[in-house]
Amino acid sequence: MAVPKRKTTTARRNTRRSACYRLEVPAMAKCEQCGAIKRPHRICESCGYYNGVQRIKVKESA
């Protein structure tokens, strides 16, 4: 079994551990129909359009 020759410092250990917890902000695009912010390549949740065609009917909140 491999045994480390020296103690790993807390700074080196924490730097290594922090690399896998980086959060990325998801990409956002503007809907061409209504102008709402949406994820790219997804149906717009506010109007139901995708690629200029209405794919789903959205209930309008009163």
HELIX and SHEET records of a PDB file:
HELIX    1   1 THR A   10  SER A   18  1                                   9    
HELIX    2   2 ALA A   19  TYR A   21  5                                   3    
SHEET    1   A 2 ALA A  29  LYS A  30  0                                        
SHEET    2   A 2 ILE A  37  LYS A  38 -1                                        
SHEET    1   B 2 TYR A  49  TYR A  50  0                                        
SHEET    2   B 2 VAL A  53  GLN A  54 -1                                        
END                                                                             
